[in-house]
Amino acid sequence: MDEYETPLLSHKESSPPSSSSTVLKWILKVVMSVIFVAWVVFLLMYPGKLGDGLLTKWRAATSNTLFGITGSMFLIFSGPILIIAVLASLYLIISGEEKVFHKKKILKFPRFRLWTFPVLVDGPFGVVSAAEFLGIIIFSVFFLWAIYAFTLRNLALLSLFHVLPKDRSILLLEVTGLRFGMIGLLCMVFLFLPVSRGSILLRLIDVPFEHATRYHVWLGHITMAFFSLHGLCYVVGWTIQGRLLELIFEWKAIGIAVLPGVISLVAGLLMWVTSLNTKDRACNLCKEFTLWNSRTRPLKTTE
């Protein structure tokens, strides 16, 4: 081989990453972690009085700007995720430029990892790891906390009105329906997290696409359940009042328009019902059981 020729496969080890890129990656990690933790803490505080007070102050400070009321709400609930997505793109670009191949150390003893340690094997979620099980518990506690906090706020609100017992029950139904709708909106905040194949956020935290879509579907079921309770409370309350048809077709130019919400809820319920596929799922289970039974029990042949 000529001395000026370069071999196809070089045996030289690649240079380690520069200190500047390592520091920049560390800074991006810290900033993304701080933004995400602050966002989650705000969502956890929102059902309580403190979180509602912070949201009221934020809305008062930003509603008169170019964002308006809708833009300010979108900014506080979805803005942090957009910022994290931009920073994650920079982080992945820097990580992609580092072509370092280090040999993994062989561990003498097995190491416990939350992402790979199975906790549940057979259930509605399939195989659930310890990290996923922890996330399910956190979401369940969050929903229970939101229902509890909103119930306390409803009772405090009802104490301010001096009405008849019948009107008090109607008011309780309407306020409860409003709170169920708020919990559904909080679910939609998590539902709008991008889980498409090749998503930047999934690549950043190294979550498989199949796992993300599985919990995305279940979060959609929970969201539609809360929105269904939201609509049911209002329908029952308006039926008791005897003004169901009058209020259900109401479309105010200023304020809350009921008819668009009814159309959205009906469309969501139709999509929810068609996504269940109970008949196809039962057929698939029957086919899988038949196939498994034929493999495990060989056919008897008559001599």
Backbone hydrogen bonds in HBPLUS format (Angstrom, degrees):
<---DONOR---> <-ACCEPTOR-->    atom                        ^
c    i                          cat <-CA-CA->   ^        H-A-AA   ^      H-
h    n   atom  resd res      DA  || num        DHA   H-A  angle D-A-AA Bond
n    s   type  num  typ     dist DA aas  dist angle  dist       angle   num
A0005-GLU N   A0002-ASP O   3.09 MM   3  5.23 155.8  2.15 103.8 111.5     1
A0022-THR N   A0018-SER O   3.19 MM   4  6.45 156.5  2.25 146.1 153.0     2
A0023-VAL N   A0019-SER O   2.94 MM   4  6.11 159.0  1.98 147.7 152.9     3
A0024-LEU N   A0020-SER O   2.90 MM   4  6.09 156.4  1.96 145.7 152.8     4
A0025-LYS N   A0021-SER O   2.90 MM   4  6.06 155.9  1.96 145.2 151.3     5
A0026-TRP N   A0022-THR O   3.01 MM   4  6.21 154.6  2.07 143.3 150.5     6
A0027-ILE N   A0023-VAL O   2.90 MM   4  6.18 155.6  1.96 149.1 155.5     7
A0028-LEU N   A0024-LEU O   2.95 MM   4  6.19 161.2  1.99 148.3 153.3     8
A0029-LYS N   A0025-LYS O   2.92 MM   4  6.13 155.9  1.98 147.2 153.9     9
A0030-VAL N   A0026-TRP O   3.01 MM   4  6.26 160.7  2.05 148.9 153.5    10
A0031-VAL N   A0027-ILE O   2.93 MM   4  6.16 166.7  1.95 154.7 158.3    11
A0032-MET N   A0028-LEU O   2.93 MM   4  6.04 167.3  1.94 151.0 154.8    12
A0033-SER N   A0029-LYS O   2.91 MM   4  6.03 155.3  1.97 146.5 153.9    13
A0034-VAL N   A0030-VAL O   2.93 MM   4  6.13 159.9  1.97 151.4 156.4    14
A0035-ILE N   A0031-VAL O   3.00 MM   4  6.21 165.0  2.03 152.2 156.1    15
A0036-PHE N   A0032-MET O   2.96 MM   4  6.06 162.4  1.99 146.8 152.0    16
A0037-VAL N   A0033-SER O   2.92 MM   4  6.02 165.5  1.94 150.5 154.7    17
A0038-ALA N   A0034-VAL O   2.97 MM   4  6.06 162.6  2.00 147.9 153.0    18
A0039-TRP N   A0035-ILE O   2.95 MM   4  6.10 152.9  2.03 144.5 152.2    19
A0040-VAL N   A0036-PHE O   2.94 MM   4  6.18 161.6  1.97 152.8 157.0    20
A0041-VAL N   A0037-VAL O   2.89 MM   4  6.05 160.2  1.93 150.3 156.1    21
A0042-PHE N   A0038-ALA O   3.01 MM   4  6.16 153.9  2.07 142.1 148.9    22
A0043-LEU N   A0039-TRP O   3.07 MM   4  6.36 157.0  2.13 145.9 151.9    23
A0044-LEU N   A0040-VAL O   2.93 MM   4  6.20 152.4  2.01 148.4 156.1    24
A0045-MET N   A0041-VAL O   2.92 MM   4  6.12 142.3  2.07 142.9 153.3    25
A0046-TYR N   A0042-PHE O   2.89 MM   4  5.95 128.8  2.16 143.2 156.5    26
A0048-GLY N   A0045-MET O   3.03 MM   3  5.59 140.5  2.19 116.2 127.1    27
A0052-ASP N   A0048-GLY O   3.14 MM   4  6.31 156.7  2.19 144.0 150.9    28
A0053-GLY N   A0049-LYS O   2.87 MM   4  6.04 149.3  1.97 144.9 153.3    29
A0054-LEU N   A0050-LEU O   2.99 MM   4  6.30 155.1  2.05 148.5 155.0    30
A0055-LEU N   A0051-GLY O   2.98 MM   4  6.20 156.4  2.03 146.4 152.8    31
A0056-THR N   A0052-ASP O   2.96 MM   4  6.14 151.0  2.04 142.1 150.0    32
A0057-LYS N   A0053-GLY O   3.02 MM   4  6.27 158.3  2.07 148.4 153.5    33
A0058-TRP N   A0054-LEU O   2.95 MM   4  6.15 159.2  1.99 147.5 153.5    34
A0059-ARG N   A0055-LEU O   2.89 MM   4  6.03 158.4  1.93 147.5 153.3    35
A0060-ALA N   A0056-THR O   2.96 MM   4  6.12 152.3  2.04 144.0 151.5    36
A0061-ALA N   A0057-LYS O   3.00 MM   4  6.17 143.3  2.14 142.3 152.0    37
A0062-THR N   A0058-TRP O   3.05 MM   4  6.19 140.2  2.21 145.2 154.8    38
A0063-SER N   A0059-ARG O   2.88 MM   4  5.41 137.0  2.07 142.5 148.6    39
A0065-THR N   A0062-THR O   3.22 MM   3  5.34 163.3  2.25 107.4 112.0    40
A0071-GLY N   A0067-PHE O   3.16 MM   4  4.36 129.1  2.43 137.2 132.1    41
A0072-SER N   A0068-GLY O   3.02 MM   4  6.00 151.5  2.10 137.0 144.8    42
A0073-MET N   A0069-ILE O   3.09 MM   4  6.30 156.0  2.15 147.4 153.2    43
A0074-PHE N   A0070-THR O   2.98 MM   4  6.22 160.6  2.02 149.5 155.3    44
A0075-LEU N   A0071-GLY O   2.83 MM   4  5.93 149.4  1.92 142.2 151.3    45
A0076-ILE N   A0072-SER O   3.13 MM   4  6.31 155.9  2.19 145.1 149.3    46
A0077-PHE N   A0073-MET O   3.16 MM   4  6.25 153.4  2.23 146.8 153.6    47
A0078-SER N   A0074-PHE O   2.84 MM   4  5.50 158.2  1.88 143.4 150.7    48
A0079-GLY N   A0075-LEU O   2.96 MM   4  4.43 130.8  2.20 107.2 119.6    49
A0082-LEU N   A0078-SER O   3.22 MM   4  6.54 154.3  2.29 151.5 158.8    50
A0083-ILE N   A0079-GLY O   2.99 MM   4  6.30 156.9  2.05 155.7 162.3    51
A0084-ILE N   A0080-PRO O   2.94 MM   4  6.17 157.7  1.99 145.8 152.1    52
A0085-ALA N   A0081-ILE O   2.89 MM   4  6.09 149.7  1.98 143.6 152.0    53
A0086-VAL N   A0082-LEU O   3.06 MM   4  6.37 154.3  2.13 146.7 152.4    54
A0087-LEU N   A0083-ILE O   3.00 MM   4  6.27 167.4  2.01 154.2 157.5    55
A0088-ALA N   A0084-ILE O   2.75 MM   4  5.85 147.6  1.85 144.7 154.7    56
A0089-SER N   A0085-ALA O   3.03 MM   4  6.24 143.3  2.17 139.2 147.8    57
A0090-LEU N   A0086-VAL O   3.24 MM   4  6.64 157.3  2.29 147.7 152.6    58
A0091-TYR N   A0087-LEU O   2.93 MM   4  6.19 155.3  1.99 145.6 153.2    59
A0092-LEU N   A0088-ALA O   2.90 MM   4  6.09 159.0  1.94 149.4 153.8    60
A0093-ILE N   A0089-SER O   2.96 MM   4  6.15 150.4  2.05 145.9 154.3    61
A0094-ILE N   A0090-LEU O   2.99 MM   4  6.23 162.0  2.03 150.7 154.8    62
A0095-SER N   A0091-TYR O   2.93 MM   4  6.13 155.9  1.99 144.5 152.0    63
A0096-GLY N   A0092-LEU O   2.83 MM   4  5.89 144.2  1.96 139.1 148.5    64
A0097-GLU N   A0093-ILE O   3.24 MM   4  6.46 137.1  2.44 140.7 149.9    65
A0098-GLU N   A0095-SER O   3.30 MM   3  5.45 149.0  2.40 100.1 108.8    66
A0117-PHE N   A0113-ARG O   3.05 MM   4  5.93 131.5  2.29 148.1 159.2    67
A0131-ALA N   A0114-LEU O   2.99 MM  17  4.87 155.9  2.05 124.5 120.1    68
A0130-ALA N   A0117-PHE O   2.80 MM  13  5.69 129.1  2.06 154.1 169.7    69
A0119-VAL N   A0128-VAL O   2.74 MM   9  5.76 179.4  1.74 163.2 163.4    70
A0120-LEU N   A0128-VAL O   3.24 MM   8  5.01 160.1  2.28 134.9 140.8    71
A0128-VAL N   A0120-LEU O   2.75 MM   8  5.01 165.4  1.77 150.3 154.7    72
A0126-GLY N   A0123-GLY O   3.15 MM   3  5.18 159.4  2.20 104.9 111.3    73
A0133-PHE N   A0129-SER O   2.89 MM   4  6.07 155.0  1.96 147.8 155.3    74
A0134-LEU N   A0130-ALA O   2.95 MM   4  6.13 148.7  2.05 142.0 150.3    75
A0135-GLY N   A0131-ALA O   3.02 MM   4  6.34 151.0  2.10 143.1 150.8    76
A0136-ILE N   A0132-GLU O   2.94 MM   4  6.26 152.3  2.02 147.7 155.0    77
A0137-ILE N   A0133-PHE O   3.03 MM   4  6.29 156.5  2.09 145.7 151.5    78
A0138-ILE N   A0134-LEU O   2.98 MM   4  6.24 157.4  2.04 147.7 153.9    79
A0139-PHE N   A0135-GLY O   2.99 MM   4  6.22 163.2  2.02 151.1 154.9    80
A0140-SER N   A0136-ILE O   2.95 MM   4  6.15 158.1  2.00 147.2 153.6    81
A0141-VAL N   A0137-ILE O   2.89 MM   4  6.11 161.9  1.93 153.0 157.5    82
A0142-PHE N   A0138-ILE O   2.90 MM   4  6.09 150.9  1.99 144.6 153.4    83
A0143-PHE N   A0139-PHE O   2.97 MM   4  6.27 156.8  2.03 151.2 156.0    84
A0144-LEU N   A0140-SER O   3.05 MM   4  6.30 164.2  2.07 150.6 154.8    85
A0145-TRP N   A0141-VAL O   2.82 MM   4  5.96 156.4  1.88 147.2 154.5    86
A0146-ALA N   A0142-PHE O   2.88 MM   4  6.06 155.9  1.93 147.3 153.8    87
A0147-ILE N   A0143-PHE O   3.00 MM   4  6.23 162.4  2.03 150.3 154.5    88
A0148-TYR N   A0144-LEU O   2.97 MM   4  6.14 159.9  2.01 146.9 152.7    89
A0149-ALA N   A0145-TRP O   2.84 MM   4  6.00 167.1  1.86 153.9 157.5    90
A0150-PHE N   A0146-ALA O   2.94 MM   4  5.99 165.1  1.96 149.0 153.6    91
A0151-THR N   A0147-ILE O   2.98 MM   4  6.02 145.2  2.10 138.8 148.4    92
A0152-LEU N   A0148-TYR O   3.10 MM   4  6.40 156.8  2.15 148.9 153.9    93
A0153-ARG N   A0149-ALA O   3.08 MM   4  6.36 154.2  2.15 144.7 152.1    94
A0154-ASN N   A0150-PHE O   2.87 MM   4  6.08 145.7  1.99 141.8 151.3    95
A0155-LEU N   A0151-THR O   3.00 MM   4  6.29 160.2  2.04 151.5 155.6    96
A0156-ALA N   A0152-LEU O   3.02 MM   4  6.23 155.3  2.08 144.5 151.5    97
A0157-LEU N   A0153-ARG O   2.93 MM   4  6.08 145.6  2.05 139.5 148.9    98
A0158-LEU N   A0154-ASN O   2.88 MM   4  6.14 154.7  1.95 151.3 157.8    99
A0159-SER N   A0155-LEU O   3.22 MM   4  6.37 141.6  2.38 138.5 147.2   100
A0160-LEU N   A0157-LEU O   3.14 MM   3  5.56 155.4  2.20 108.2 115.6   101
A0161-PHE N   A0158-LEU O   3.15 MM   3  5.49 155.9  2.21 109.1 116.0   102
A0168-ARG N   A0164-LEU O   2.76 MM   4  5.92 144.5  1.88 152.2 164.3   103
A0169-SER N   A0165-PRO O   3.02 MM   4  6.27 150.6  2.11 145.3 150.9   104
A0170-ILE N   A0166-LYS O   3.14 MM   4  6.46 155.4  2.20 145.8 152.6   105
A0171-LEU N   A0167-ASP O   2.88 MM   4  6.06 160.6  1.92 146.1 151.6   106
A0172-LEU N   A0168-ARG O   2.88 MM   4  6.08 150.4  1.97 142.7 151.3   107
A0173-LEU N   A0169-SER O   2.97 MM   4  6.21 151.8  2.05 143.4 150.4   108
A0174-GLU N   A0170-ILE O   3.02 MM   4  6.32 160.6  2.06 152.1 156.8   109
A0175-VAL N   A0171-LEU O   2.94 MM   4  6.11 163.7  1.97 150.8 155.3   110
A0176-THR N   A0172-LEU O   2.90 MM   4  5.95 156.1  1.96 143.6 150.9   111
A0177-GLY N   A0173-LEU O   2.88 MM   4  6.06 154.5  1.95 145.4 152.6   112
A0178-LEU N   A0174-GLU O   2.95 MM   4  6.21 148.5  2.06 141.5 150.2   113
A0179-ARG N   A0175-VAL O   3.02 MM   4  6.35 153.0  2.10 146.3 152.7   114
A0180-PHE N   A0176-THR O   2.95 MM   4  6.25 156.0  2.01 150.6 157.2   115
A0181-GLY N   A0177-GLY O   3.05 MM   4  6.28 151.7  2.13 143.7 151.0   116
A0182-MET N   A0178-LEU O   3.06 MM   4  6.42 144.5  2.19 141.4 151.2   117
A0183-ILE N   A0179-ARG O   2.98 MM   4  6.34 156.3  2.03 151.6 157.2   118
A0184-GLY N   A0180-PHE O   2.96 MM   4  6.23 152.0  2.04 143.7 151.9   119
A0185-LEU N   A0181-GLY O   2.95 MM   4  6.25 145.0  2.07 141.4 150.7   120
A0186-LEU N   A0182-MET O   2.98 MM   4  6.33 150.1  2.07 146.2 154.3   121
A0187-CYS N   A0183-ILE O   2.96 MM   4  6.31 146.7  2.07 143.9 153.3   122
A0188-MET N   A0184-GLY O   2.98 MM   4  6.29 145.0  2.10 140.1 149.9   123
A0189-VAL N   A0185-LEU O   3.07 MM   4  6.43 134.9  2.28 140.5 152.0   124
A0191-LEU N   A0187-CYS O   2.84 MM   4  6.07 142.1  1.99 140.1 152.6   125
A0192-PHE N   A0188-MET O   2.93 MM   4  5.97 137.1  2.11 143.8 149.8   126
A0193-LEU N   A0190-PHE O   3.26 MM   3  5.51 163.9  2.29 106.7 110.7   127
A0199-SER N   A0196-SER O   3.01 MM   3  5.36 137.4  2.20 143.3 136.3   128
A0203-ARG N   A0199-SER O   3.00 MM   4  6.24 157.2  2.05 149.1 155.6   129
A0204-LEU N   A0200-ILE O   2.91 MM   4  6.09 142.1  2.06 141.4 152.3   130
A0205-ILE N   A0201-LEU O   3.19 MM   4  6.45 159.9  2.23 148.8 151.2   131
A0206-ASP N   A0202-LEU O   2.79 MM   4  5.59 112.4  2.25 135.8 152.5   132
A0207-VAL N   A0202-LEU O   3.07 MM   5  5.19 155.9  2.13 138.2 145.3   133
A0212-ALA N   A0208-PRO O   3.15 MM   4  6.46 161.2  2.19 151.8 157.1   134
A0213-THR N   A0209-PHE O   3.01 MM   4  6.23 164.3  2.03 155.5 158.9   135
A0214-ARG N   A0210-GLU O   3.13 MM   4  6.20 148.6  2.23 138.5 146.9   136
A0215-TYR N   A0211-HIS O   3.26 MM   4  6.56 162.0  2.30 152.7 154.6   137
A0216-HIS N   A0212-ALA O   2.92 MM   4  6.01 140.1  2.08 140.9 153.4   138
A0217-VAL N   A0213-THR O   3.01 MM   4  6.16 152.2  2.09 145.6 150.0   139
A0218-TRP N   A0214-ARG O   3.36 MM   4  6.68 159.9  2.41 140.1 144.8   140
A0219-LEU N   A0215-TYR O   2.89 MM   4  5.99 150.8  1.98 141.6 149.7   141
A0220-GLY N   A0216-HIS O   2.99 MM   4  6.22 142.5  2.14 138.2 148.2   142
A0220-GLY N   A0217-VAL O   3.12 MM   3  5.04 120.3  2.49  91.7 106.6   143
A0221-HIS N   A0217-VAL O   3.04 MM   4  6.46 147.7  2.15 145.7 154.3   144
A0222-ILE N   A0218-TRP O   3.06 MM   4  6.38 158.5  2.11 146.8 151.9   145
A0223-THR N   A0219-LEU O   2.93 MM   4  6.12 156.0  1.99 144.7 151.6   146
A0224-MET N   A0220-GLY O   3.01 MM   4  6.22 165.3  2.04 151.0 153.9   147
A0225-ALA N   A0221-HIS O   2.99 MM   4  6.19 144.0  2.12 142.3 152.7   148
A0226-PHE N   A0222-ILE O   3.08 MM   4  6.40 156.8  2.14 151.4 155.7   149
A0227-PHE N   A0223-THR O   3.01 MM   4  6.31 159.6  2.06 150.8 157.0   150
A0228-SER N   A0224-MET O   2.88 MM   4  5.94 145.6  2.00 139.1 148.3   151
A0229-LEU N   A0225-ALA O   3.05 MM   4  6.34 156.3  2.11 144.8 150.6   152
A0230-HIS N   A0226-PHE O   2.89 MM   4  6.10 147.3  2.00 141.7 151.8   153
A0231-GLY N   A0227-PHE O   2.98 MM   4  6.27 160.4  2.02 147.9 150.7   154
A0232-LEU N   A0228-SER O   2.88 MM   4  6.03 156.2  1.93 147.7 155.3   155
A0233-CYS N   A0229-LEU O   3.02 MM   4  6.09 160.6  2.06 147.8 151.1   156
A0235-VAL N   A0231-GLY O   2.97 MM   4  6.18 160.6  2.01 151.2 157.0   157
A0236-VAL N   A0232-LEU O   2.96 MM   4  6.11 165.3  1.98 153.6 156.9   158
A0237-GLY N   A0233-CYS O   3.02 MM   4  6.15 161.1  2.06 144.2 150.0   159
A0238-TRP N   A0234-TYR O   2.87 MM   4  6.02 164.8  1.89 153.9 157.8   160
A0239-THR N   A0235-VAL O   2.91 MM   4  5.98 144.5  2.04 140.6 150.7   161
A0240-ILE N   A0236-VAL O   3.03 MM   4  6.27 153.9  2.10 147.8 153.6   162
A0241-GLN N   A0237-GLY O   3.17 MM   4  6.44 149.6  2.26 140.4 148.6   163
A0242-GLY N   A0238-TRP O   2.99 MM   4  6.11 124.2  2.31 132.4 146.7   164
A0243-ARG N   A0238-TRP O   3.04 MM   5  5.43 152.9  2.12 159.3 159.0   165
A0242-GLY N   A0239-THR O   3.06 MM   3  4.91 134.0  2.28  91.8 105.0   166
A0247-LEU N   A0243-ARG O   2.97 MM   4  6.03 161.0  2.01 151.8 156.0   167
A0248-ILE N   A0244-LEU O   2.86 MM   4  5.81 153.6  1.93 154.2 161.9   168
A0250-GLU N   A0247-LEU O   3.25 MM   3  5.08 163.0  2.28 105.0 106.3   169
A0258-VAL N   A0250-GLU O   3.00 MM   8  5.45 126.7  2.29 134.4 149.6   170
A0259-LEU N   A0250-GLU O   3.07 MM   9  5.81 160.9  2.11 152.6 154.8   171
A0261-GLY N   A0258-VAL O   3.00 MM   3  5.28 118.7  2.38 104.8 120.4   172
A0262-VAL N   A0258-VAL O   2.96 MM   4  6.32 147.8  2.07 151.3 161.6   173
A0263-ILE N   A0259-LEU O   2.97 MM   4  6.26 161.9  2.00 156.7 160.7   174
A0264-SER N   A0260-PRO O   2.94 MM   4  6.13 158.6  1.99 145.0 151.1   175
A0265-LEU N   A0261-GLY O   2.88 MM   4  6.04 157.5  1.93 145.2 151.5   176
A0266-VAL N   A0262-VAL O   2.92 MM   4  6.12 162.0  1.95 152.1 156.7   177
A0267-ALA N   A0263-ILE O   2.98 MM   4  6.15 161.7  2.01 147.8 153.1   178
A0268-GLY N   A0264-SER O   2.86 MM   4  6.05 155.0  1.93 145.4 152.9   179
A0269-LEU N   A0265-LEU O   2.85 MM   4  6.07 153.5  1.92 147.6 154.7   180
A0270-LEU N   A0266-VAL O   2.98 MM   4  6.22 155.6  2.05 147.7 153.9   181
A0271-MET N   A0267-ALA O   3.02 MM   4  6.28 162.2  2.06 149.1 153.6   182
A0272-TRP N   A0268-GLY O   2.84 MM   4  5.96 148.8  1.93 142.4 152.2   183
A0273-VAL N   A0269-LEU O   2.90 MM   4  6.09 160.4  1.94 149.6 153.6   184
A0274-THR N   A0270-LEU O   3.06 MM   4  6.24 163.9  2.09 148.1 152.6   185
A0275-SER N   A0271-MET O   3.01 MM   4  6.07 129.2  2.28 136.1 148.5   186
A0275-SER N   A0272-TRP O   3.25 MM   3  5.17 134.3  2.47  92.0 104.4   187
A0276-LEU N   A0273-VAL O   3.29 MM   3  5.55 155.8  2.35 104.8 111.7   188
A0281-ARG N   A0277-ASN O   2.92 MM   4  5.98 155.1  1.98 145.0 152.9   189
A0282-ALA N   A0278-THR O   2.95 MM   4  6.08 152.4  2.03 140.8 147.8   190
A0283-CYS N   A0279-LYS O   2.99 MM   4  6.29 155.7  2.05 148.5 155.2   191
A0284-ASN N   A0280-ASP O   2.88 MM   4  6.12 157.8  1.93 149.2 155.3   192
A0285-LEU N   A0281-ARG O   2.93 MM   4  6.15 157.5  1.98 147.0 153.0   193
A0286-CYS N   A0282-ALA O   2.96 MM   4  6.16 152.0  2.04 143.1 150.8   194
A0287-LYS N   A0283-CYS O   2.91 MM   4  6.17 154.6  1.97 148.1 155.0   195
A0288-GLU N   A0284-ASN O   2.88 MM   4  6.10 163.4  1.90 151.5 156.0   196
A0289-PHE N   A0285-LEU O   2.93 MM   4  6.08 157.7  1.98 145.7 151.7   197
A0290-THR N   A0286-CYS O   2.96 MM   4  6.13 156.7  2.02 144.0 150.5   198
A0291-LEU N   A0287-LYS O   2.88 MM   4  6.10 161.6  1.91 152.4 157.5   199
A0292-TRP N   A0288-GLU O   2.88 MM   4  6.02 161.1  1.92 147.4 152.9   200
A0293-ASN N   A0289-PHE O   2.85 MM   4  5.94 154.3  1.92 144.6 152.0   201
A0294-SER N   A0290-THR O   2.95 MM   4  6.13 151.2  2.03 145.2 152.5   202
A0295-ARG N   A0291-LEU O   3.12 MM   4  6.31 140.0  2.28 140.5 150.6   203
A0296-THR N   A0292-TRP O   3.01 MM   4  6.18 155.9  2.07 148.4 154.6   204
A0297-ARG N   A0293-ASN O   3.01 MM   4  5.85 144.6  2.14 140.1 148.3   205
